[in-house]
Amino acid sequence: MGKERTIEIMDTTLRDGEQTSGVSFMPHEKLMIARALLQDLNVDRIEVASARVSEGEMEAVKSITRWASQNSKLDRIEVLGFVDETKSVDWIVESGCKCMNLLCKGSRKHCEGQLHKTLEEHVSDIRRTIDYAKSKGVSVNLYLEDWSGGMKDSPDYVFGLMDKLSDMPIERIMLPDTLGILNPIKLSGFMKQMVERYPKCRFDFHAHNDYDLAISNVLAAVTAGCQGIHTSVNGLGERAGNAPLASVQAVLKDHLHVHTHIDESRLGEVSRLVESYSGIAIPPNKPITGESVFTQVAGVHADGDNKAGLYQNALLPERFGRKREYALGKNSGKANILRNLEELGLELSPEQTKRVTERIIELGDKKELVTQEDLPYIVSDVLKHGAPEEHVKLLSYVVTTAYGLKPLASVRLEVNGETYEESAKGDGQFDAFVRAIRHIYKNRLGRSFPWLTNYTVSIPPGGRTDALVQTVITWNWNDRILRTRGLDADQTEAAIKSTIKMLNLLEDENKNN
């Protein structure tokens, strides 16, 4: 059996990823991301900037190279440079970097249309820049910008460029699908031509995701003989972005059975770090790193997992520092509930589980997202503080607010089979509601009404804006303390539920006395 093939990963989050619309990393953020990529993920190489962009970029690169030098990682830092003879090289040398990714024109269209030069003139310029770089101790990788367009429309230009530069000291030839125009079939053919025609060259492939084919093209490139792949964290990059690092890692390992040096268990946390610094949210369904991708929603899936792992594939969440979750909602079913209760160490009777399930389905019908963090609140709400009988029912209510006016509540309440309606103003929505209820009890029923003494609001851990709200209200009634809680996505609704539970407790006591 032959030695396992190893694919080199070059991540360009800090260069091409920063070309995402609206993304600009601060120097200290670039340093933190660079450290995470090299130290935590063990990416082979990182491209951290473009030369000559700004003083801020120089500061960022210097901080990265200083840290890299102190940690024996300087040879893994790269900066994009241009065919400008000395300028980019001098900038890179000043930054402390030792490797330049030289951007040349990989298609006749770009060479003639942008530079207004012939192939021979462009080659002469490239040679002078490489010679100068070597004289300064800077190694060179060569980008063939618009290589995909060149192979499609002017392959003679691409081969002419390669033939004329074959004797130069170039470490890697980097082949970008600059405009994301290739599909796996086309790419495979083009890459094979390059590999077969230039067997001594080491080729990288740089994908763009304009047709959502970046990962498919990566697979095709590696299959065709490419030795290195360019990625970005979360797929950041120009226009539709680059090949996402996490997906590239999974595809290379699981589909092609090739080796990388990536520590995939750290992919999740690095992804979150870049999300935080970039301000670009990770879609919940993003493969590997999305919040929901290891969450089973249907109860039948949880049941199948419980019995025989029937709904699991090679993408086990533990590989990526994640865990499998079972969503709670209207499609959950008993199996999902039991899995979540088990993880929390909660044991319920079949009847209790049924009641909790019914409450979760009720919340799911309101399109509320219910998570495991919400579950203890729901259990407490349903079991500990639920009224055994509904003597008091809230039939309907309307709360209105208007600028400059006190909130107004209109309430329709059923008490022991009789219906009552009242309206009242208050200092807030809930205060108006309570005043309307108090009117019913004092004026219509001739009964005392408890006084509110404490009101607390909390949400489950995590700080989600769509989290359930738990409202706990303390009441004083005839020198006794009553404490009830309500649970809902809306704070006022949660407080109202807590109030209705309190009224049912009072009715229970009246019935028993």
C-alpha positions in Angstrom: 0.0 0.0 0.0 1.4 3.4 -1.0 2.0 6.4 1.2 -1.1 8.5 1.9 -1.2 11.6 -0.3 -0.9 14.9 1.5 -2.6 18.1 0.2 -1.2 21.5 1.3 -3.7 24.1 2.5 -3.0 27.8 2.0 -5.7 30.0 3.7 -6.3 33.4 2.4 -8.9 34.7 4.9 -6.7 37.7 5.7 -6.2 38.7 2.1 -8.9 37.5 -0.3 -11.3 37.1 2.6 -10.9 40.7 3.5 -12.0 41.6 0.0 -15.5 40.5 1.1 -17.8 43.6 0.8 -18.0 45.3 4.2 -15.1 43.4 5.8 -12.0 45.2 7.1 -9.9 43.6 9.9 -8.1 45.7 12.4 -4.4 44.9 12.8 -4.9 43.1 16.2 -7.8 41.1 14.6 -5.5 40.0 11.8 -2.9 38.8 14.3 -5.5 36.9 16.3 -6.8 35.2 13.2 -3.3 34.4 12.0 -2.5 32.8 15.3 -5.7 30.8 15.2 -5.0 29.6 11.7 -1.4 28.6 12.3 -1.4 27.5 15.9 -4.9 26.1 16.5 -5.8 24.8 13.1 -2.3 24.1 11.9 -2.9 25.5 8.4 0.2 25.0 6.2 0.4 28.6 4.9 -1.5 31.8 5.2 -1.7 34.8 2.9 -2.1 37.8 5.1 -2.2 40.9 2.9 -1.6 42.6 -0.4 1.6 44.7 -0.6 1.4 48.5 -0.8 -2.2 48.8 0.3 -1.8 51.1 3.3 0.2 51.9 6.4 -2.4 50.0 8.5 -1.8 46.9 6.4 2.0 47.3 6.9 1.4 47.5 10.7 -0.8 44.4 10.6 1.7 42.3 8.6 4.6 43.4 10.9 2.7 42.3 14.0 2.1 38.9 12.3 5.7 38.4 11.2 7.0 39.4 14.6 4.8 36.8 16.2 5.6 34.2 13.5 9.4 34.8 13.9 9.1 34.2 17.7 7.2 31.0 17.1 9.2 29.5 14.2 6.3 30.0 11.7 7.7 32.8 9.5 8.1 30.5 6.5 4.3 30.0 6.5 3.4 33.7 6.1 2.8 35.0 2.5 1.9 38.4 1.0 0.4 39.1 -2.4 2.8 41.2 -4.5 2.7 42.7 -8.0 4.8 42.8 -11.1 6.4 46.2 -10.3 10.1 45.2 -10.2 11.1 46.5 -6.8 8.1 48.2 -5.1 6.2 45.2 -3.8 9.4 43.3 -2.9 10.7 46.3 -0.8 7.3 46.5 0.9 7.3 42.8 1.8 10.9 43.0 3.0 10.1 45.9 5.3 7.1 44.0 6.7 9.4 41.2 7.7 7.8 38.6 5.4 9.9 36.2 3.4 7.5 34.9 0.7 5.8 36.8 -2.1 2.8 35.5 -4.0 3.5 37.3 -7.3 0.3 38.2 -9.3 0.9 38.0 -13.0 -1.6 37.8 -15.9 -2.8 34.2 -16.7 -4.8 35.1 -19.8 -4.2 37.0 -22.9 -7.3 39.1 -22.3 -6.0 40.4 -19.0 -2.4 40.9 -20.2 -3.4 42.9 -23.3 -6.6 44.5 -21.9 -5.3 45.6 -18.6 -1.5 45.9 -19.0 -1.5 46.7 -22.7 1.5 44.5 -23.1 2.6 41.5 -25.1 3.3 38.1 -23.6 7.1 38.7 -24.1 6.9 42.1 -22.4 5.0 40.7 -19.5 7.4 37.8 -19.1 10.4 40.3 -19.1 8.7 42.3 -16.3 8.0 39.1 -14.3 11.6 38.0 -14.6 13.0 41.3 -13.3 10.6 41.2 -10.3 11.6 37.6 -9.4 15.3 38.3 -9.8 15.0 41.3 -7.5 13.0 39.2 -4.9 15.6 36.5 -4.9 18.3 39.1 -4.4 16.5 40.2 -1.3 16.0 36.7 0.1 12.3 36.6 -0.7 10.9 33.3 -2.2 8.3 33.5 -4.9 5.0 31.7 -5.7 3.4 32.7 -8.9 -0.4 33.5 -9.3 -1.7 33.1 -12.9 -4.6 35.6 -12.6 -7.6 34.6 -14.7 -6.0 31.2 -15.4 -9.4 29.7 -15.9 -10.3 32.3 -18.6 -6.9 31.8 -20.1 -7.3 28.0 -20.4 -10.8 28.5 -21.9 -10.0 31.3 -24.4 -6.2 31.4 -24.9 -4.5 28.2 -23.8 -1.5 29.1 -26.2 -0.9 32.2 -24.0 -1.0 30.1 -20.8 1.4 27.5 -22.1 3.6 30.2 -23.6 3.8 32.0 -20.3 4.7 28.7 -18.5 7.3 27.7 -21.1 9.1 31.0 -20.8 9.1 31.0 -17.0 10.0 27.3 -16.4 13.6 28.1 -15.7 12.8 30.7 -13.0 13.1 29.9 -9.2 9.4 29.7 -8.5 8.2 27.5 -5.6 4.5 27.1 -6.6 2.4 27.9 -9.6 -1.0 29.0 -8.2 -4.0 28.6 -10.6 -7.0 30.7 -9.8 -10.5 30.4 -11.1 -10.6 34.2 -10.7 -14.2 34.7 -11.9 -15.5 31.4 -10.7 -16.5 30.3 -14.2 -15.3 26.6 -14.1 -17.2 23.5 -13.4 -15.6 20.2 -12.3 -15.5 18.7 -15.7 -13.8 21.7 -17.3 -11.4 22.1 -14.4 -10.4 18.5 -14.4 -9.4 18.7 -18.0 -7.5 22.0 -17.6 -5.7 20.8 -14.5 -4.6 17.5 -16.1 -3.1 19.5 -19.0 -1.0 21.6 -16.6 0.1 18.6 -14.5 1.0 16.5 -17.5 2.7 19.2 -19.4 4.7 20.5 -16.4 5.4 17.5 -14.2 8.2 19.3 -12.2 5.9 22.1 -11.2 3.9 22.2 -7.9 0.4 23.5 -8.5 -2.1 25.2 -6.2 -5.8 25.7 -7.0 -7.6 28.8 -5.9 -11.4 28.5 -6.3 -14.2 31.1 -6.4 -17.8 30.3 -5.6 -19.7 32.3 -8.2 -21.7 29.3 -9.4 -21.6 27.6 -6.0 -19.1 25.1 -7.4 -16.0 25.9 -5.4 -16.0 22.7 -3.3 -16.8 20.6 -6.4 -14.0 22.2 -8.2 -11.6 21.6 -5.3 -12.5 17.9 -5.5 -11.9 17.9 -9.3 -8.5 19.8 -8.9 -7.1 17.4 -6.3 -8.3 14.4 -8.3 -6.5 15.8 -11.4 -3.2 16.1 -9.6 -3.2 19.5 -7.9 -1.0 19.5 -4.7 -2.3 22.6 -2.9 -5.7 24.2 -2.2 -6.5 27.7 -1.2 -9.3 28.3 1.3 -10.9 31.0 3.5 -12.6 30.6 6.8 -16.4 30.7 6.4 -15.9 31.0 2.6 -15.1 34.7 2.8 -13.8 36.4 -0.4 -14.5 38.5 -3.4 -18.1 38.4 -4.6 -19.5 34.9 -3.7 -16.4 34.0 -1.8 -13.7 31.3 -1.8 -13.7 27.6 -0.9 -14.7 27.3 2.8 -11.9 25.8 4.8 -14.1 23.5 6.9 -15.9 22.1 3.8 -12.6 21.6 2.0 -11.2 19.7 5.0 -14.2 17.4 5.2 -14.3 16.7 1.4 -10.6 15.9 1.1 -10.7 13.6 4.1 -14.0 11.8 3.5 -14.3 11.7 -0.3 -10.7 11.6 -1.5 -9.1 10.1 1.5 -6.1 12.4 1.4 -4.3 13.8 4.3 -4.0 17.4 5.5 -2.4 18.9 8.6 -5.6 20.6 9.7 -6.8 20.0 13.3 -10.5 19.8 12.4 -11.6 19.7 16.0 -10.8 23.5 16.2 -12.7 24.5 13.0 -15.8 25.5 14.9 -14.2 27.9 17.3 -12.0 29.5 14.6 -15.0 29.9 12.4 -16.8 31.7 15.2 -13.7 33.9 15.8 -13.7 35.0 12.1 -17.5 35.5 12.3 -17.1 37.9 15.2 -14.3 39.9 13.6 -15.7 40.0 10.1 -19.3 40.8 11.1 -20.5 38.3 8.5 -22.8 35.9 10.2 -22.5 32.2 9.5 -25.7 30.9 7.9 -27.3 28.3 10.3 -27.2 25.7 7.5 -23.6 26.3 6.6 -22.0 22.8 6.3 -19.7 21.9 9.3 -19.8 25.3 11.0 -23.5 26.4 10.8 -25.5 26.4 14.1 -28.2 23.9 12.8 -26.2 21.4 10.8 -25.8 18.9 13.6 -29.4 19.3 14.7 -32.0 16.6 14.0 -35.5 18.1 13.8 -37.8 15.2 13.0 -38.7 12.9 15.9 -38.3 9.9 13.6 -34.6 10.8 13.1 -33.9 11.0 16.9 -35.7 7.6 17.3 -33.5 6.1 14.5 -30.3 7.5 16.1 -31.3 6.1 19.5 -31.8 2.7 18.1 -29.1 2.3 15.5 -27.5 5.6 14.5 -29.6 5.4 11.4 -29.4 9.2 10.6 -25.7 9.8 11.1 -23.0 10.0 8.4 -19.2 10.5 8.5 -19.6 14.1 9.4 -19.8 13.3 13.1 -20.1 16.6 15.1 -17.4 15.5 17.6 -14.8 15.7 14.8 -15.3 19.4 14.6 -15.6 20.2 18.3 -19.4 20.1 18.1 -22.2 17.9 19.4 -25.4 16.5 17.9 -28.5 18.1 19.0 -32.2 17.2 18.7 -34.4 20.2 18.0 -37.5 20.9 20.1 -40.6 22.0 18.3 -43.8 20.8 16.7 -42.0 18.0 14.8 -40.0 16.8 17.7 -41.8 13.8 19.0 -41.1 11.9 22.1 -37.6 10.7 21.1 -36.3 14.2 20.7 -37.7 15.2 24.1 -36.2 12.2 25.8 -32.7 12.7 24.2 -32.7 16.3 25.5 -34.0 15.4 28.9 -31.4 12.7 29.2 -28.5 15.1 28.3 -29.8 17.4 31.0 -30.1 14.6 33.6 -33.9 15.1 33.9 -36.1 12.1 34.5 -39.8 12.5 33.9 -42.7 10.0 34.1 -44.5 9.1 30.8 -47.4 11.4 31.8 -45.0 14.3 32.6 -43.1 13.8 29.3 -46.4 13.9 27.5 -47.3 17.2 29.1 -43.9 18.7 28.3 -44.2 17.5 24.7 -47.6 19.1 24.3 -46.2 22.4 25.6 -43.2 22.2 23.2 -45.5 21.5 20.3 -47.6 24.5 21.3 -44.6 26.7 21.2 -43.5 25.2 17.9 -46.8 26.0 16.4 -46.1 29.7 17.2 -42.9 29.3 15.2 -40.8 29.7 18.3 -37.3 28.3 18.3 -37.0 26.0 21.3 -33.5 24.9 22.4 -32.1 22.6 25.0 -31.4 25.6 27.2 -35.1 26.4 27.2 -36.1 22.9 28.3 -35.6 23.2 32.1 -37.7 26.4 32.0 -40.5 24.6 30.1 -40.4 21.6 32.5 -40.6 23.9 35.5 -43.4 25.9 33.8 -45.5 22.8 32.9 -44.9 20.6 35.9 -44.1 22.7 39.0 -46.2 25.7 38.4 -49.0 24.4 36.2 -52.5 24.7 37.7 -54.3 21.4 38.0 -57.6 22.8 36.9 -58.5 25.9 34.9 -61.1 27.7 37.0 -60.0 31.0 35.4 -59.5 31.3 31.7 -58.3 34.2 29.7 -60.7 34.3 26.7 -59.2 37.4 25.0 -57.3 40.6 25.7 -56.2 43.7 23.8 -53.4 46.0 24.9 -52.9 49.2 23.0 -50.2 51.8 23.3 -49.9 55.2 21.7 -47.4 58.0 22.0 -48.3 60.5 24.7 -51.1 58.2 26.1 -51.2 55.6 28.9 -51.5 52.0 27.7 -55.1 50.6 27.6 -56.0 47.0 28.2 -59.4 45.4 27.5 -59.8 41.9 29.0 -62.4 39.2 28.7 -62.1 36.7 31.5 -64.0 33.5 32.5 -64.2 32.7 36.2 -65.9 29.5 37.2 -68.0 29.5 34.0 -69.1 33.1 34.1 -67.7 35.7 31.6 -66.6 39.2 32.6 -65.2 42.1 30.6 -63.3 45.2 31.8 -60.9 47.8 30.5 -58.3 49.9 32.3 -55.4 52.2 31.8 -52.0 51.6 33.4 -48.4 52.8 33.6 -47.4 50.0 31.2 -49.0 47.2 29.2 -48.9 44.7 32.0 -50.0 47.2 34.6 -53.0 48.0 32.5 -53.8 44.3 32.2 -53.6 43.8 35.9 -55.8 46.8 36.7 -58.5 45.5 34.3 -58.3 42.1 36.1 -58.4 43.8 39.5 -61.6 45.7 38.4 -63.3 42.4 37.6 -62.4 40.9 41.0 -63.1 43.9 43.2 -66.1 45.5 41.4 -67.8 42.5 39.7 -66.9 39.6 42.0 -66.6 41.6 45.2 -63.3 39.8 46.1 -59.9 40.9 47.1 -57.0 40.9 44.6 -53.4 40.1 45.5 -50.7 42.9 45.3 -47.7 42.4 43.1 -44.5 42.6 45.2 -41.8 41.4 42.8 -41.4 40.9 39.1 -38.3 39.3 37.5 -37.6 38.4 33.9 -34.9 36.0 32.7 -34.0 34.1 29.6 -32.1 30.9 29.1 -28.3 31.1 28.7 -27.0 32.1 25.3 -28.3 35.6 24.9 -30.4 34.8 21.8 -32.8 37.5 20.7 -35.4 34.8 20.0 -35.1 33.2 23.4 -38.1 32.3 25.5 -38.8 34.7 28.3 -39.4 33.5 31.8 -41.3 35.9 34.0 -41.6 35.1 37.8 -44.0 37.2 39.7 -44.4 37.4 43.5 -47.8 38.3 44.9 -49.0 39.2 48.4 -52.4 37.9 49.3 -53.7 38.1 52.9 -50.1 38.2 54.2 -49.3 35.1 52.2 -46.7 34.9 49.4 -47.6 33.4 46.1 -45.0 33.0 43.4 -45.9 32.0 39.8 -44.1 32.0 36.5 -45.0 32.3 32.9 -43.0 31.3 29.8 -43.4 32.8 26.4 -41.4 34.4 23.6 -43.1 37.7 24.5 -42.4 39.3 27.9 -45.9 40.7 28.4 -47.5 37.4 27.4 -45.3 35.6 29.9 -46.3 37.9 32.6 -50.0 37.5 31.8 -49.6 33.7 31.9 -48.0 34.0 35.3 -51.0 36.1 36.5 -53.6 33.6 35.2 -51.7 30.8 37.1 -51.9 32.9 40.3 -55.7 33.4 39.9 -56.1 29.6 39.4 -54.2 29.0 42.6 -56.5 31.3 44.5 -59.6 29.6 43.0 -58.2 26.2 44.1 -57.8 27.4 47.6 -61.4 28.9 47.6 -62.8 25.6 46.4 -60.9 23.7 49.1 -61.9 26.0 52.0 
